[in-house]
Amino acid sequence: MLVLIHDSMGGNIPAAPFPPDVEVTTDRARLTEADAVVFHIPDWRQDQMIARSEWDWRFPFEKRPGQRWIGWSMECDEHYPWSRNIRFMRHFDLTMTYRLTSDAPVTYVIPHVMVEAFRRPPVPKHEPVLAASFVSSRYDHSGRQAYLQELARHMAIDSYGSFMRNRTLANDRGIPSKLAAIAHYRFTIAFENACSRDYVTEKFFEPLQAGSVPVYLGAPNIEDFAPGENCFIKAADFPEPRKLAAYLKELAADEEAYSAYFTWRQEPFRQSFKKLLDLESEPWLHRMCRGLRTLR
Protein backbone atom coordinates (compact mmCIF):
# COMPACT_ATOMS: atom_id res chain seq x y z
CA MET A 1 0.00 0.00 0.00
CA LEU A 2 1.36 3.41 -0.99
CA VAL A 3 0.31 6.17 1.42
CA LEU A 4 0.77 9.79 0.36
CA ILE A 5 0.98 12.36 3.16
CA HIS A 6 -0.31 15.25 1.10
CA ASP A 7 0.04 18.13 3.58
CA SER A 8 2.22 19.44 6.40
CA MET A 9 0.20 17.53 9.05
CA GLY A 10 1.04 20.22 11.59
CA GLY A 11 4.41 18.54 12.12
CA ASN A 12 2.88 15.09 12.65
CA ILE A 13 4.48 13.32 9.68
CA PRO A 14 4.64 9.62 10.65
CA ALA A 15 8.06 8.10 11.20
CA ALA A 16 9.33 4.58 10.51
CA PRO A 17 8.87 1.76 11.24
CA PHE A 18 5.78 1.59 9.06
CA PRO A 19 3.27 -1.25 8.95
CA PRO A 20 4.32 -4.24 6.82
CA ASP A 21 3.80 -3.77 3.06
CA VAL A 22 3.21 -0.02 3.53
CA GLU A 23 5.25 2.67 1.79
CA VAL A 24 4.88 6.30 2.91
CA THR A 25 5.72 9.26 0.71
CA THR A 26 5.31 13.04 0.82
CA ASP A 27 5.92 13.36 -2.95
CA ARG A 28 2.73 14.85 -4.40
CA ALA A 29 3.86 13.80 -7.89
CA ARG A 30 2.81 10.29 -6.84
CA LEU A 31 -0.79 11.33 -6.18
CA THR A 32 -2.28 9.23 -8.96
CA GLU A 33 -0.47 6.03 -7.91
CA ALA A 34 -1.17 6.34 -4.17
CA ASP A 35 -3.58 3.85 -2.63
CA ALA A 36 -4.36 6.25 0.20
CA VAL A 37 -3.95 10.03 0.55
CA VAL A 38 -3.85 11.75 3.94
CA PHE A 39 -5.05 15.36 4.03
CA HIS A 40 -4.50 17.70 6.97
CA ILE A 41 -7.97 19.24 7.23
CA PRO A 42 -6.84 22.67 8.60
CA ASP A 43 -4.62 23.15 5.52
CA TRP A 44 -7.65 23.16 3.21
CA ARG A 45 -9.12 26.61 3.44
CA GLN A 46 -12.21 27.37 1.41
CA ASP A 47 -10.23 29.53 -1.01
CA GLN A 48 -8.15 26.47 -1.96
CA MET A 49 -11.21 24.54 -3.06
CA ILE A 50 -13.26 24.71 -6.23
CA ALA A 51 -16.70 25.97 -5.21
CA ARG A 52 -19.73 24.90 -7.28
CA SER A 53 -21.92 26.64 -4.75
CA GLU A 54 -21.64 28.12 -1.29
CA TRP A 55 -21.88 24.66 0.28
CA ASP A 56 -20.43 22.45 -2.44
CA TRP A 57 -16.64 22.52 -2.40
CA ARG A 58 -14.48 20.24 -4.53
CA PHE A 59 -10.79 19.43 -4.37
CA PRO A 60 -8.75 20.81 -7.31
CA PHE A 61 -7.97 17.22 -8.39
CA GLU A 62 -9.91 14.00 -8.74
CA LYS A 63 -9.79 10.86 -6.65
CA ARG A 64 -8.82 7.92 -8.84
CA PRO A 65 -11.02 4.81 -8.67
CA GLY A 66 -10.16 2.65 -5.67
CA GLN A 67 -8.13 5.36 -3.97
CA ARG A 68 -8.96 6.17 -0.34
CA TRP A 69 -8.83 9.67 1.17
CA ILE A 70 -8.24 10.31 4.86
CA GLY A 71 -9.14 13.55 6.67
CA TRP A 72 -6.73 14.10 9.59
CA SER A 73 -6.69 16.82 12.25
CA MET A 74 -5.80 17.39 15.90
CA GLU A 75 -6.94 21.02 15.67
CA CYS A 76 -10.27 22.17 17.06
CA ASP A 77 -13.05 22.49 14.50
CA GLU A 78 -14.05 25.79 16.15
CA HIS A 79 -11.08 27.27 14.28
CA TYR A 80 -11.71 25.42 11.02
CA PRO A 81 -15.50 25.39 10.48
CA TRP A 82 -15.24 23.55 7.16
CA SER A 83 -14.31 20.45 9.16
CA ARG A 84 -17.94 20.48 10.42
CA ASN A 85 -19.34 20.85 6.90
CA ILE A 86 -20.88 17.54 5.84
CA ARG A 87 -20.43 18.32 2.14
CA PHE A 88 -16.72 18.92 2.66
CA MET A 89 -16.13 15.94 4.93
CA ARG A 90 -17.87 13.55 2.54
CA HIS A 91 -14.72 13.66 0.40
CA PHE A 92 -13.01 11.43 2.97
CA ASP A 93 -13.40 7.69 3.31
CA LEU A 94 -11.87 7.72 6.79
CA THR A 95 -11.66 10.46 9.43
CA MET A 96 -8.88 10.78 12.00
CA THR A 97 -9.47 13.71 14.35
CA TYR A 98 -9.34 14.58 18.05
CA ARG A 99 -13.01 13.67 18.29
CA LEU A 100 -13.45 10.27 19.90
CA THR A 101 -16.36 9.68 17.52
CA SER A 102 -14.14 9.84 14.42
CA ASP A 103 -13.26 6.63 12.58
CA ALA A 104 -9.79 6.46 14.13
CA PRO A 105 -9.30 9.10 16.85
CA VAL A 106 -5.96 10.84 17.41
CA THR A 107 -5.50 12.37 20.86
CA TYR A 108 -2.86 14.26 22.82
CA VAL A 109 -2.24 11.28 25.10
CA ILE A 110 1.39 10.04 24.91
CA PRO A 111 1.55 6.71 26.77
CA HIS A 112 5.33 6.23 27.01
CA VAL A 113 5.71 9.73 28.47
CA MET A 114 2.65 10.07 30.66
CA VAL A 115 2.56 6.72 32.43
CA GLU A 116 6.00 7.32 33.93
CA ALA A 117 5.53 11.05 34.57
CA PHE A 118 2.15 10.61 36.27
CA ARG A 119 3.70 8.23 38.81
CA ARG A 120 6.49 10.58 39.91
CA PRO A 121 5.86 12.47 43.17
CA PRO A 122 5.57 16.25 42.76
CA VAL A 123 8.54 18.41 43.70
CA PRO A 124 8.30 21.05 46.49
CA LYS A 125 6.64 24.30 45.42
CA HIS A 126 9.04 27.16 46.04
CA GLU A 127 7.52 29.83 43.77
CA PRO A 128 5.87 32.60 45.84
CA VAL A 129 3.29 33.16 43.07
CA LEU A 130 0.63 30.45 43.11
CA ALA A 131 0.00 29.97 39.38
CA ALA A 132 1.85 29.95 36.07
CA SER A 133 0.37 30.65 32.66
CA PHE A 134 1.59 29.89 29.14
CA VAL A 135 -0.87 31.48 26.70
CA SER A 136 0.45 32.58 23.32
CA SER A 137 -1.87 31.42 20.53
CA ARG A 138 -4.00 34.10 18.90
CA TYR A 139 -6.96 31.72 18.85
CA ASP A 140 -9.44 32.49 21.60
CA HIS A 141 -12.81 30.82 21.01
CA SER A 142 -12.94 29.90 24.70
CA GLY A 143 -12.78 33.46 26.02
CA ARG A 144 -9.64 32.55 27.92
CA GLN A 145 -7.90 35.89 27.48
CA ALA A 146 -10.68 37.88 29.13
CA TYR A 147 -11.02 35.25 31.87
CA LEU A 148 -7.28 35.26 32.55
CA GLN A 149 -7.17 39.06 32.71
CA GLU A 150 -9.99 39.08 35.24
CA LEU A 151 -8.42 36.26 37.25
CA ALA A 152 -5.16 38.22 37.41
CA ARG A 153 -7.03 41.09 39.07
CA HIS A 154 -7.67 38.85 42.07
CA MET A 155 -4.45 36.83 42.33
CA ALA A 156 -0.88 37.04 41.12
CA ILE A 157 -0.07 34.95 38.02
CA ASP A 158 3.34 34.44 36.43
CA SER A 159 2.66 34.61 32.70
CA TYR A 160 5.37 33.18 30.45
CA GLY A 161 3.40 33.24 27.19
CA SER A 162 3.19 36.18 24.82
CA PHE A 163 -0.20 37.07 26.31
CA MET A 164 0.19 39.11 29.53
CA ARG A 165 3.88 38.20 29.70
CA ASN A 166 5.55 39.22 32.94
CA ARG A 167 8.16 36.44 33.21
CA THR A 168 10.48 34.60 30.85
CA LEU A 169 12.21 31.24 30.98
CA ALA A 170 15.94 31.38 31.51
CA ASN A 171 17.81 29.26 28.96
CA ASP A 172 14.57 28.27 27.23
CA ARG A 173 14.92 24.76 25.75
CA GLY A 174 11.28 24.35 24.84
CA ILE A 175 9.02 21.79 26.50
CA PRO A 176 11.62 20.53 29.05
CA SER A 177 12.14 24.09 30.32
CA LYS A 178 8.41 24.70 30.49
CA LEU A 179 7.78 21.53 32.49
CA ALA A 180 10.67 22.28 34.82
CA ALA A 181 9.25 25.74 35.49
CA ILE A 182 5.64 24.79 36.17
CA ALA A 183 6.75 21.92 38.43
CA HIS A 184 7.46 24.54 41.10
CA TYR A 185 4.02 26.20 40.91
CA ARG A 186 1.06 24.95 42.89
CA PHE A 187 -1.26 25.62 39.97
CA THR A 188 -0.95 25.93 36.20
CA ILE A 189 -3.50 27.79 34.09
CA ALA A 190 -4.70 25.18 31.59
CA PHE A 191 -7.05 27.17 29.36
CA GLU A 192 -7.76 25.69 25.91
CA ASN A 193 -8.15 28.04 22.95
CA ALA A 194 -11.62 26.58 22.34
CA CYS A 195 -14.26 24.77 24.37
CA SER A 196 -15.17 21.76 22.27
CA ARG A 197 -16.05 18.20 23.24
CA ASP A 198 -12.98 15.90 23.19
CA TYR A 199 -10.60 18.80 22.47
CA VAL A 200 -8.15 18.18 25.31
CA THR A 201 -4.57 19.18 24.55
CA GLU A 202 -1.16 19.40 26.20
CA LYS A 203 -2.55 22.38 28.15
CA PHE A 204 -4.21 19.83 30.43
CA PHE A 205 -1.65 17.03 30.37
CA GLU A 206 1.62 18.96 30.84
CA PRO A 207 0.83 20.25 34.35
CA LEU A 208 -0.11 16.70 35.37
CA GLN A 209 3.22 15.48 34.01
CA ALA A 210 5.13 18.20 35.87
CA GLY A 211 3.32 17.73 39.17
CA SER A 212 1.27 20.94 39.18
CA VAL A 213 -2.51 21.13 39.50
CA PRO A 214 -4.19 22.21 36.23
CA VAL A 215 -6.83 24.91 36.48
CA TYR A 216 -8.82 23.89 33.43
CA LEU A 217 -11.07 25.70 30.97
CA GLY A 218 -12.08 23.84 27.84
CA ALA A 219 -13.73 20.57 26.87
CA PRO A 220 -17.06 20.01 28.66
CA ASN A 221 -16.21 16.29 28.94
CA ILE A 222 -12.75 16.81 30.45
CA GLU A 223 -13.51 14.11 33.04
CA ASP A 224 -13.25 11.53 30.24
CA PHE A 225 -9.58 12.46 29.83
CA ALA A 226 -8.56 12.78 33.48
CA PRO A 227 -6.15 10.03 34.58
CA GLY A 228 -7.50 10.00 38.14
CA GLU A 229 -9.99 11.41 40.60
CA ASN A 230 -9.52 14.94 41.93
CA CYS A 231 -6.49 15.72 39.73
CA PHE A 232 -7.55 19.14 38.41
CA ILE A 233 -9.70 22.19 39.14
CA LYS A 234 -12.44 23.09 36.66
CA ALA A 235 -12.87 26.82 36.12
CA ALA A 236 -16.48 26.28 35.01
CA ASP A 237 -17.35 25.10 38.53
CA PHE A 238 -16.98 28.69 39.76
CA PRO A 239 -19.47 31.46 38.93
CA GLU A 240 -16.72 34.01 38.25
CA PRO A 241 -12.92 34.37 38.22
CA ARG A 242 -12.97 36.13 41.60
CA LYS A 243 -14.47 33.04 43.22
CA LEU A 244 -11.91 30.80 41.55
CA ALA A 245 -9.05 32.98 42.79
CA ALA A 246 -10.44 32.87 46.33
CA TYR A 247 -10.58 29.06 46.19
CA LEU A 248 -7.02 28.74 44.89
CA LYS A 249 -5.71 30.97 47.66
CA GLU A 250 -7.64 29.02 50.27
CA LEU A 251 -6.41 25.70 48.88
CA ALA A 252 -2.79 26.87 48.78
CA ALA A 253 -2.99 27.77 52.47
CA ASP A 254 -4.23 24.29 53.42
CA GLU A 255 -1.43 21.82 52.78
CA GLU A 256 -3.56 18.77 53.54
CA ALA A 257 -6.34 19.83 51.17
CA TYR A 258 -3.82 20.76 48.46
CA SER A 259 -1.98 17.43 48.81
CA ALA A 260 -5.24 15.61 48.16
CA TYR A 261 -4.94 16.70 44.53
CA PHE A 262 -1.99 14.31 44.14
CA THR A 263 -3.45 11.19 45.74
CA TRP A 264 -4.46 9.90 42.29
CA ARG A 265 -0.78 9.48 41.37
CA GLN A 266 -0.61 6.39 43.61
CA GLU A 267 -3.94 4.98 42.47
CA PRO A 268 -4.92 2.97 39.35
CA PHE A 269 -5.73 5.07 36.31
CA ARG A 270 -9.37 5.64 35.47
CA GLN A 271 -10.83 3.17 32.96
CA SER A 272 -11.59 5.98 30.52
CA PHE A 273 -7.95 7.06 30.60
CA LYS A 274 -6.74 3.47 30.24
CA LYS A 275 -8.74 3.28 27.02
CA LEU A 276 -6.91 6.35 25.73
CA LEU A 277 -3.57 4.79 26.66
CA ASP A 278 -4.53 1.62 24.80
CA LEU A 279 -5.67 3.63 21.80
CA GLU A 280 -2.45 5.62 21.54
CA SER A 281 -0.18 2.64 22.23
CA GLU A 282 -0.38 1.97 18.49
CA PRO A 283 0.96 4.67 16.09
CA TRP A 284 -1.77 6.49 14.21
CA LEU A 285 -0.50 5.34 10.82
CA HIS A 286 -0.90 1.70 11.90
CA ARG A 287 -4.44 2.40 13.11
CA MET A 288 -5.22 4.18 9.85
CA CYS A 289 -3.97 1.31 7.72
CA ARG A 290 -5.99 -1.19 9.71
CA GLY A 291 -9.06 1.00 9.22
CA LEU A 292 -8.43 1.18 5.48
CA ARG A 293 -8.12 -2.59 5.21
CA THR A 294 -11.44 -2.88 7.03
CA LEU A 295 -12.99 -0.56 4.43
CA ARG A 296 -11.73 -2.79 1.66
N, C-alpha and C positions, 0 to 999 in steps of 0.2 A: 504494500500500500504506500503510495506517495502522498505525503501530507504537505501542503503548501501553507506556510504561515504568511499570510498576505500583508499584514500590517505590523506596526511597531509593538503591539501587545502591551503597551505601557511598561515595557522592560521585562515582561514575563515570557520571553522566548524560551521554549523548553530546551533542556540540555540532555545530552546522552547520559546513561544508556537509554535507547528507545525500545519500544516493544519489538519483539521478534518480527521480522518481515516488514518493518516499517521504516521508510526513508523520510526524513524531514528536510525541507528546503525553504529558503526565504527568497528564492529566485522567481520573480513574477513572470519571467519569460516561460516558465514551465506550467503556467496556469491551465492550459488546455490538456496537458497530460496528467495533472494531479487527480488523484482519486478523491481527495478531501481538501477543502480550502477553509482555513480558519480566518475569520474576520474579527478584528477588534471593534466592537460596536461603537464606542465613542469616537473612533476615527472617521466614521461615516456621517458627516454633517449633511444636512438636507441639500446644501448647494453643491455637493459632490454627486448627487443622484440625478437621474433623468426623471423629471416629473411629468406624468401624463395628466395629472390633476393634483389638487391640493393634497389629497390623501393617497395617491397612487404613485409611489416612488419606485424606480427601477435602477438596478446597478448598470453602470456604463459598459458592461460586458455580459455575455450569456453564460449560463451554466450548461456545460455539455451533458448529454444524456448519461445517466449513471453516476455523475459526480455528486458528492455530498458537500453541503455548505454548513459551517458551524459558526454560530454567533457567540462570541466570547466577551465577557466584561466583568471586572471586579469594581467598576465605578457605579455610583448610585444613579438610578434612572431619573432622579429628580433633576440632575444636571444635563441629562441627555434624553429628552422626552420622546425622541423617535424610537427609543428602545421599548416604549410602552405602546407603540403604534402597531396594531395587529397586521396592517397591510405591509409594513416594513419587515416585521419579524417573520412573516410567512415565507420570506426568501430562504430561511434557514431550516435545515432538516434536523438540527440538533442545537439546543441552547446550553451554554455553560456560563452562568452568571452567579453573582453572590446570593441570589434568591434560592432558598432551599427547595423551591418548587420547580426549578429549572431541570432540564433533562439530566444534567451532570453538574451539580453545584461546585463552585470554587469559592472557598472561604479564606479568611485571614488566619486561620488556625495553622500553626506550624508544629506538628507533633514532636519532632526531635529536639526542638528548642524549648517548647513550653513545658513538657512533662518534667524535665530536669529543673527548669527555672522555678516552676510553681512549687516544687518541694523544698527549695532552699529557704532557710529562715530569713526574715527581713533584717537588714542592718539597723543599728541605732540611728535615730533621727536627730541630727545635730543642727539642721537649718532652723533659724529662729522664725522664719516665715513658714506658715503652715502648708501652703499649696504652691505647686509649680504649674505653669501653663506653657504649652507649645502650640500656638495657633498661628499659622502662616498662610494657608490657602485662601484665595480670594472667594471661594465658594462659601455661601452662607445661607443655605435654605433652611437651616435649623434655628436661625436667630441667635446663634451662639455669641456673636460679637456684642450685641446689645446686652445679652444676659451676663457675659463676662465683665463688661464695663460696669454694670450695676452691682455685680457681686464684689468687684474691687472697691466699691464705695464703702463696703461694710467689713472688709477684711483685706489684709495685705496679701498680694499674690506676686510671686516672682515669675515674670513673663519672659520666656526665652525666644518665643517666635517673633515674626515680624510685626504681628499685631500686638499693640500695647507693650512693646519690648522695653524692659527696664533692667534686664540682666543678659549676659552673654556667657557662652561656654568657653572656658579656657582650653586651648589646644583641642578644638572641636574635631573629633574623628568620626562624626556621624552618629549612627545608632548607639554604638558602645558608650560614647560620651553622654548621650542623652539618658540612657538607662542608668549610668553611674550617677548622674546628677539627681534624677528623680528618686533614686533609692534612698536619699537622705531627707526627703520630704514626707510628711505624714500623709498628704493628699496630693493627687495629681488631677488637674482638670482634664477630663476625657470627654470633650464635646465634639461630636461628629459634625461634619459640614452639611448633613441632611438627616432628617428623621424619617427613615424608611424601614419597613419590616425587613429583617435579615441583614440590613447593612450595618455590620459590626466590624470595625477595622482595628488596626494596630493602636488606635487611640485608647481602646478599652484594654487590649491585651498587654501592652508594654508596661503600664504601671503594675499589673499583676506579676509580670516577670521580674520587675525590679524590686518588688516588695513595698510598694506604695498603694494606698487605697484610691481607686479611681472614683472620681465624682462624675457620674455619667449623664450625658444628654444625647439622645439619639434614638436608636431602634426601639419601638414600643415592646418588642418581644426579646429584650436584652437578656431576660432570665434564661432563655433557651441556649444562650452562649456562655453563661457563667459557669466556671469550672466547679464552684462550690457554693454552699450557702453563706449568706452574709459576707460576701467578698467585695462589695462595692456599694456606693451610695448613689441613689437615683435622684437627679435634680428635680424630676417631675413629681416626686413625692412631696415637694415643698411648694406652698402657694406663691412664693416670691423669693428672689435671691437673698433678701435680707434674712428670711427665716432659715435658709440653707446656711448662710454664713454663721448665724447664731448657733446652729447645730454643730457645725464643724469646730467652732471654738470650744463649745461645751465638751465635745467628744475628745478633743486634743488635751483637755485638762483632766480627763478621767482615764488614766492609763489602763485600768482593767477593761473598761468599755471599749477603748480603742483597740486593745490587744485581741478582743473578740473577733475583729475583722480579719484575723490571720489564722483562726482555728481551722478553717477549711484546708489549709496547706498540709495538715496531718491527716486529713480524712479522705476517703475514696472520692474520686471525681463523680460529679453528677452523671446520670445515664445519658442525658442529652448532650453533654460535652464529650463523653466517651464515643458517642456516635460520630461527632465531628472529628475526633482523633482518628477513628477508624476510616472515615471518608478520606481524610487528607494523608493517610499513611501510604496511599498509592498516588504517584504523580498524575497530574491532571491529563497529560497526554495519554497515559495508559487507560485512564477512565474513559476518555473520549473515544479511543480506538475500540474499546470494548462496546461502547454504546453504538458506534457505527456498524460494528459487526452484527449487533442485535437488529439494527435497522435492515440490514441486508437479508 
